[in-house]
Amino acid sequence: LEFDGASKGNPGPAGAGAVLRFKDQSKFVLPLRLSEGVGMATNNVAEYRSLILGLKYALNIGIKHICVKGDLKLVCMQVQGLWKINHEHLAVLCREARDLKDKFMSFQINHVLREFNSDADAQANLGINLMDGYIQEEWK
């Protein structure tokens, strides 16, 4: 799972993006590309919403083991419990992400450089133009 959030302004119109790539019986399957409108939000909120979006979809399609990649170190570290959360609205989102994380048999999350997260970034930017809560999904 690759995830990313985007906000035009901070806060401003925001979107969440996630790309699920997985193998089925050792054959690669087309990735599931997700975009969600987040409304007016900060980039941190959009990042958490993108992670939650991707984890929910992964669970819904039966994925049990997941490796997650995101370019915001803050979210990666907070989800692991390694960094303090200073704002209650982010703590609520982090708890939701952790609850979803705990439903997988194995879960790994890694911070990656932005240039290695361009597919999720593109989905997040598409999400900026969607209504808050509206999700667009595409297999390609």
N, C-alpha and C positions, 0 to 999 in steps of 0.2 A: 504494500500500500504506500503510495506517495501522496502526501497531502500538502496543501498550501492555502493560505488566505490572502485576500487582497482588499485594500481599502484606499479609496481615492480621497485623501484627507484623513485626518486621524483625530476624531472620528470623521467618517464620511460614508458615501455609498460603498457597500462592501459585498464581497462574494467569497464563497468557499469552493475549493476544488479538490478532487481526489481522483486518483487513477489506481485501479486494482489490477494487478497482473498476477496471473496464477497458472499453474500447470495442472492438467488433468491426465492422469495415467502417463506421465512423462512427456506429454505433448503440450506445447504452449497454446493457450487459448487467447483469443483476441482480448485486449484489455477493456475493462469497463471504465468509462470516463464519466465522472459525475461533476455537476456544477449546481450550486445552491445559492439563491439570493439570501443575503444576510441582513438587508436593510441598512440603516445607519449604524455603523459600529467601528470600533478600533481594529487595527490589524491583528492584535492579540485575540480578540473575540473571533474574528474571521478565521484565524488559524485553528483555534479550538473547535469551531463549528465544522471545519473541513476534516479534522481528525475524527470527530464524532460521526460525521456523515459516512466516511469511509469504513469505520469500524462497524457501524450498523449494517451497511450493505454486505460487508464481508461475512458477518454472522448470518444474515438472512440467506445468503447463497451457500451456506454450509462450510465455510472455511474454518478450520480448527487451529491451524498454526499460521502465524502471521509475522512478517518482518515489515516494520513501518519506517518510513523515511520522511523527514521534514526539514525545512531550512530555517526554522526558528528555534534556536537552541533553548529559549525560555520554555516553550511547550514541551520539548523532548525531556528536559531536565525536571520540570514540575510533574509530569505524568509519572516519572520514575520515583518521585518523592525526594529528589536530590537538591532541589531549589525551593525556597520559601515562596509562597503565594501571598502577595501583599494586598490584593483586592478581592473582596467577597464575590463579585460577579465572575471573576476568573476562577475562584475556588469552586464555585458551583459547576462550571464547565469542566474543570479538572476532575472533580468527583465523578461526573457523568462519564468522562473518558476512561477513568480508572475502573469504574464499574463494568464498562464494556470490555476493557482489557482483560479483566479477570474471567470473562466467559470463554476465552480462548485456552486451548490446551498448552500452547506456548505463544509467547509474545515477546518481541524484541523491537525496541525503538532506537533509531539512530539519527543524529543530526548530520545533514549533508550540506554541502555548499550550494548556494542558489543555482549555479549553472547546471547542477545535476538534478534539479527539480523543475525543469522547464515545462514538462507536460502538465504537472499539477498546477503550476503557475498559470498556464494558459486556461485551464478549467476554472480557476478562481476568478480570473479576469472576465470570463464569460458570465460567471455568476453575478457580477456587479450589476448586470443589466436585467436580472431576474427579480421578480417580486419576492419579498421576504418570505422564506419558507418554501418557495417553489423549487423543485429539484428537476434537473434535466439529466437524463442518463442516455448513454450512447455506447454501443459495443463496436469499437473500431480502434 
